[in-house]
Amino acid sequence: MAAMASIGGVMYSCSDSQVKKTITQTAKLNELSKDAGIEMSNAFFWGMKDHAYLIELAKQMGAYGAVAGIDKRLFKDSEGKPWAYESIKNVVDAWKSVGLNYNVVEGPPSLYNKTKLGLEGRDEEIENFITFMSNLKRAGVDVICYNWMPVISWARTDMAKPGRGGALMTAFDYDEVKDKPITEYGEFTKEALWDNLEYFLKAVVPEAEQIGMKLALHPDDPQVHSIQGIPRIMNTIENFDRMLEIVPSDFNGITMCQGNFSLMGTDIPNLIRRWGKAGKIHFVHFRNIKELSGQLPSTKFTETFHDEGDIDMYEAMRAYYDIGFKGAMRPDHVPTMAGEENIRPGYMDLGNLYAIGYMRGLAESVSKENREIT
C-alpha cells in the first residue's frame, strides 16, 4: 500500500516503509537536536510562591532548569545557615518536588561587602563561602554565578520604559545617577577592588578545583566606571582576561551575560568562541540590548525583546553550538507584556515564555543545520 505525501502542494506517493523511515529519522534528529544539548532554564529569584505560574509554564515549556539563590524560606530549620549542607539540601529537594532541577546558584551566600571591600570579617565570609561550595557540590549543584559589585549591585534608572507594542523594558542612563552622593562606605579605588578580588580568588579557586565547583563571574551591570563612589572593575573585556589570569583554572570562569559584554563594545559570537574554546563559559544569560550613548563602556542603554537588539542572536547561538556548550542558559531581563503587572521588572512570566520559545527555535536551527540521520 502506498501513502500520499505533499511537498509544496504537489502530491506524490511513497511506500509505508519510506514514511516510517522518515518518521524514525525525524524523531532521532529531534532527539539529538533538543535545545542543542543546552540546559534551558529560568530565574526564580522571588521564591516559589511568587513564581508559581512560571514554575508551571517552565514544565510545560520543557525548560526544567531552576536558577535561584538559597531561599531560607525553604529550610526545615529556620535557624539553619545557608552554607550548611542540610539547608542547601532542603532547597535542592524543594525544587525537585515541583519538577525542576536546581542547577545554578545565582547570588551565593557569604560573599558580601566585607569580602568585596576588604573589610574586617572577610576571612570568615570566605571560609563560609568555601564551606558553601563543598556542601553545594555534595547536594548536586556545581555552578555558582557571583559578581564583584559591592554596595550597589544591579541598577536601572527606568523600570518601565515603553518598548515594542507598549511592552515595558528596563533601562539605564548614567546622567541620572552621576551626581548622587557617595554611599556610607565612602570612596574606593579600582586598585582596592582588584586587590580584594585577587585575595578572594587565591583563597577560593584552589578549593573550587578540589571540590569541582565552577565559579562564573558576572560582569558589572551597568558596566559604568563608578556609581556613588564605588568603582566597577568587571566592566571591560580586558579586565575579564586579567581576572582569569590571576588564578588560571578550569573552575575560574565566566557568566556570559551577552548584554553587558555587548555594551563593552565587543562582537558577542567571536567572544563566545574565544572564551568558550578556553573552557571559561560556565553559565549563560541569553539577553539582548540597545546601546544609546555612543560610548564604551555604555552609559545609556535599554533592554529589548530577544529578537530586536544590537546582538546577532542567531550567530550567538551558533557560537554556543560550535564550542559545544552544554551548561545552563536562561533568558535575562525580559519585557513585561500585555496583561501583566510590572511587579518584577525584567522577570515577568510572559516575557520568559516568549524568550524560551525564541531560544529553543535558534538552538534547533543551529543544531540541525549540518546534521544528517541515516
Buried (B, 14 or more C-beta within 10 A) or exposed (E): EEEEEEEEEEEEEEEEEEBEEEEEEEEEBEEEBBBBBBBBBBBBBBBBEEBEEBBEBBEEBEBBBBBBBBBBEBBEEEEBBBBBBEBBBBBBEBBEEBEBBBBBBBBBBBBBBBBBBBBEEBEEBBBBBBBBBBBBBEBEBBBBBBBBBBBBEBBBBBBBBEBEEEBBBBBBBBEEBEEEEBBEBEEBEBEBBBEBBBBBBEBBBBBBBEBEBBBBBBBBBBBBBBBBBBBBBBBBBEBBEBBBEBBEBBBBBBBBBBBBBBBBBBBBBEBBBBBBEBEBBBBBBBBBBBBBBEEBBBBBBBBBBBBEBBBBBBBBBBBBBBBEBEBBBBBBBBBBBEEBEBEBBBBBBBBBBBBBBBBBEBBBBBBBEEEEBE
